[in-house]
Amino acid sequence: MIFLGAGASAPFGINTSKELTNLIRRKIETKNSGLLSDIDNFYKEIEPDFETMLTQLTAYTDPTQVDLNHQSLSFAGIYPEYKDDYSILIDEMYKEVCITCTSSFIQGTSKYLEPEKLEEVFTTTYDALFGMPLKKFGRRILVFSTNYDPSIEIWCQKRNMQLIDGTASIENPEIKRVILSDVHIKAVTGQTDTNAIGLVRLHGSIWTYNRSGDNGYYKFTRTEDRLMFPDLYQQIRKKHPSIIFPGQEDKLRVGRWDRYYQFFKSNLKGACLFIGYSFRHTVINEQIISNLETSNLTKLGVLAPDPDKLLSNLFRGRKIPEDKIVRLKGYFGEENGLKELNRKWFPEYYGQTFPTDTGMLKSIRQWQKEKKSLYL
């Protein structure tokens, strides 16, 4: 199993935290500078990011949407004078998250990745991690992610890969119907096609919206600027996308989210690779620790510039089982990250490796050539 955190989105220019943190700070300061000052003082040990502050606003606006043990509820109890309805500000931040996570793929934005640049990024990220190993090693790939960006969906479209993401086609090619979680899981579990990627988004997708009048959901298949009939979706896009923000992970234990959470727990076995994940969320961490202790999880790979920092977030003072940890020091999408994957992770996950890093890149290029020929 491969798990993608926020660091896996960074190669696409989607580095949301700093930009969104600065934005929400300005918005909170405009509304109530005292609230911002007290947030800084209360969360000074962890340096509050946009997710922390957004969860704090949610705790004041609708505390039922926040984990019972989350610090934001303690803050609200200490500072009741800030209780207010922050719905408009929260709506604005949802919109900003959507913009930030898609701007790299929307022509005309300052962060737009031109086709040549996007190809370079795909080569050193998903081509290396999923595509080429599928051809060489022929092993089924299952991906869990807490990211919102549509980079995997776009990569699968570009590479003519089947994506088992819990959707089914309908008459309109611009959107798909979201199927029941049990049906999605059955499809992922039963996949045998080595030209397919099984994807479970634990925190949802910014392309997914609730259908009006029922409990169903739609998922868009392309970015907003590529839609042929945008006038059809005006009412849908006024809603929040179906996503879970950090600080709201307790939702993973209820309703339609719980089935995916249970599926995630059951797949924490053998060798599991976590890329760019912060290990800041108890709901995820507790299952990793539990499966390490029972030896269901035999190898935990952590790819990040500073794996030790992330491991300290995971174990929080516990003894680290060094025989089960594979530290991969590097950036996903850069040469140092590729080398770490080839030398330290492929032997654990696929049971073999490439003789040289040059040989790996050569295999990637050959795989890309074969994929492109399918379109021409």
N, C-alpha and C positions, 0 to 999 in steps of 0.2 A: 504494500500500500504506500502511496505517495501523498503527502499532505502539503498543500501550498498555503503559506501565510502571506502577509503583506509584502515581505521582501521579495517574493516571487513576481510581484507586479512592478517592482522598481525598474527593471530593464526597459520597460515600455514607457518610462517617464511618468509613471503613476506613483508618486511618492506623496501620498495624501496627508499624512499626519501634520507635518510642519505647516504647509499652506493652509489647511483647514483649521489648525489650531490658531494661527494668527488671525484668520477671518472671524472665528467665533469669539476670540478675545475682544476684537474691535466691536462686535455686535453687543456683547455683554457689557462692555465698558460704556457704550452709548446708552444702554438701557438702565444700568445701575453699576457705577464704578465701585461701590462698596462691596457688592457681591463678588466682583472679579478679584478684588483685593483679599477677601476672606477665603475664596477658593484657593488662591495662591498660597496663603498661609496654612490652610488645612491640609492641602495635598503636597506640601513643599518637599516631602521626602521622595515622592515619585514624579515630580514635575508634571502637573496636569496637562494632558493633551486634549485634542478636540473631543475625543470619545468620552473622556472623563467628564468634561464640562457639559457635553450634550446629555449625558446620563444624569448629571446633576439637575439640569433644567427639567428633564423628564420626571425626576423624583419629586420636584415641586408641582409640576403640572398634573401628572397622573402617576402617583407612586406605585400603583398596581403593575406598571410596566417595567419595574426594576426589581432585580433579585432582592429577596428579603434581607440578605446579609451584606448587601452592597454598601460601601462607605457613604454613598450619596444620601442614603436615608439617615445615617448618623449625622451628616452635615446638616440636613434639613431639620433635624431635631434640635441641634445646637443653635441654628440661625433661622428660627421660624419667621423672622421679619421679612425674609426674602420670598416667602410663599407668594406665588403669582401664577398666572396663566401665560406660559411662554410658547404657546402653540405656534404663533406666527414665526418666531425665531427658529423653532425646531423644524418647521416646514421649509424655511429658507436653507437650513443646513442639509436637509435631505436632498434638496435640489442641487446644492453645491457638491454633495457626494456624487450624484449622478453625473454632473458636468466633469468633475475631476477624474472619475473612473472611465470616461469615454472620450475625453478630449484628444487623446493620442491617436484615436481612430477616426476623428471627424475632420474632414478637410476644411481649412480656413481658420482653425484654432491655432494658437501660438505653440501648442505642444504636438501638433499633428506630425505623425511619422510618415514621411514620404515612402512610397512602395519599396524603394531600394533599401532604406534604413530599416523598415519593418522586416524585410527579408533577412537582414543581418541579425536582428534581434531574434527572430524565429530560429535561425540557424543555431545560435548558441544557447537557446532555451528549450523550447518544446521539441525541436528536431532532435537535439542531442538527448533529451530526457525520455521522450516517448517514441518518436517516429522511427529513427534509425535502430534503436534497440528492438523494436517490434519486429523489424525485418531480420536482424541478425540473431536475436535470441528467441523470438517467437513466443514471448510470455504475455499472458493477459495483464492489462494494466488497469488499475483502479485508482482514481484520484479523488481525494477529499479536499475541500478548500473552504476557507472562511473569507475569501476575497469576493469582491463584488464585480470586478471588471470583466468584460467579455472576451478577454484575449484568447482563452482556450477555444471558445466558440468560433472566433474569427480564424484561428489557426487551423481548426478542423475543416472549415469551409475552404480555406486556401489550399490545404493539402489533400483534399478529397478523402477525409477520414470520417468514418461514422462516429458520431458522438451520442452516447447513451446518457442523456441528461435529464430524463424524466419528462419528455415532451412527445407529442404526436402531431403529425401534420394535419392541417385542416384545409379548407378551400382557399383560404388567404395565405399566400406564400410568405407574407411579411410577419406573421405571428404563428405560434404553435400552441396547442392546448397542453396544459400541464396535467399529466396523468397521476393517478393515485400513487402514493409512495410505495405501497406494497408491490404494485405492478412495475414500478421503476426498479426497485431492488431486485425483483425476480429477473428482470431483463439484464441487469448488471451482473448478477450472480451467474446467470446461465450463458453469458456471452462466451463464445468460442472463437469468434472472428478476430484474428490478430490484426485486422485493419480497423479496429474499434477501440474507443476510449470510454471507459465507464466513469462518469463524473457525478459526484454528489456535493452540492453546495450547501454546507451546514448552516450558513448565515443567509442563504438566499441569493438572489441576483437582482441587479438594478434593471434588468430587462423584464422582470416578472411583475405582473400586476393582477390584482383581484378583478374578476369579471363582475360587472354590474348585475345585481339581483340574485346572485347565487354564491356558493362557496368555492367555485372553480377559479382557475387562474390561467392567464395568457402569458406567454413568453415571446418577446420580440426576437426576430432572427437577424436583425441588422441594426446598424447605428441610425440615429435619428436623421442624419443628413442623407441617408440612402433610401429612406422610405418613399415609396411612390404615392401613397395616399395618406399623408399626415393628417388631413382633415378628418379622417375616420377615427383618430385616436385622441382627439383633444380632451374628451372627458376622462379617458383612462389616465392620461398623463398628468391630470390635476391631482391624482391620488399619490400617496406614498408608494414606492415600489415595495415589494414583499421581501424585506430584509430584516435581519436582527443586528442591532448595533452591539458592540462590546459593552458589557455591563447589564445586558439583557439576556445572557446565556441561559438563564433558568427556563426560558421559553423552549429550549431544546428538550426539556423533559415532559412537555405537554403537547397534546394535539398532533397535527400532522408533522411537526418537527421531530417529535420523540422517536418515530420509527426510524428516521435517518440517524438519530443519535445512537440508538440501539445497534444499528447496522455498523456505525463507526466503531463502537465498542467491540463488536464481534470480529472486526477486521484488524484490530490491534494485535497482530500475531506475526510470528516470523520476523522478517526484516522490514522495518518501516522507516521511510525517509521523510523528514520534515524540513522544508525549505523556507527560510525567511520567516519562521513563525516565532512569536515573542514568548510563548508559554506564560502568558499573563492571566489566563482565564481558568479558574478552578474547575469548571465543569468539564473542560477538556483535559486538564492536567491530572485530575484524580483518576481518570481511566488509564492514562499512560502509566502512572505510577503503579496502579493495581496490576496491570498486565505485565509490567516488568518484574514485580514481586512474585507473580505466579509463573514466570518464565514463558507465558504465552507469547510475549514480545521478547524475542531473543536478541535482536539488534535494533538499536535506535540511532539512526543517522541524523545528524543536525548540520545542515549547510547554512553557514552564515559567516560574516566577517569576523565575529567574535563568538564562537560556539559556547565558550565557558560562561559568558554573560547570560546567554539564553538558558543554559543548563542550570544556572543558579536560580533563575526564575521558576524553573520546573521543580527542582528538588527543595529549594528554600530551607537549607540547613540539614536536610537528610543526607545520608551517605550516598554518594553516587556509585552505582554498580559499574565500575569502569570496564569490566569484561563485556558489557552489553552496549556500550556507547561507542559510536563512530563519529569523531569530530571531523567535519569537512570545512576547513577554514578557507573561505573565499566568497566571491560574489556570484550569485546565480546570473548567468548570461555573460560572464567574463571568462577569460582564459584560465585564471587560477581556479575558478569554480569547476570548469570542465575537467581540468586535470585531477582535481580531488574526486569528482564523480567517477572518472575512469579508473583511477588507481585504488580508491578506497571503497567505493560503493557498488559499482557494477559487480565485483566479485561476490559481495554479500547478497545482492538482490537477484542477479542473473546467473551467478555461479561461474562467471567468466569475465574477461576484460579484453580490451584491445591491446595488442602488443606495444603500441606507441600512441601518443596523443595525436600525432600526424595521421596515423592510420584511422583513428576515430573520425577526424575531420574529413578524410577522404571518403569514408563510408557514408557520412552525412550528405556530402555533395552528390554521391551516386544515388542515394535514396531520394533526394530532392528532384534529381533529373527524372527518375522514374515516375514520381508523382506528377510532375509538370506535364509529362508526355500523355497522361490520362486526359488532360483538357484539350490537347492539340491533336 
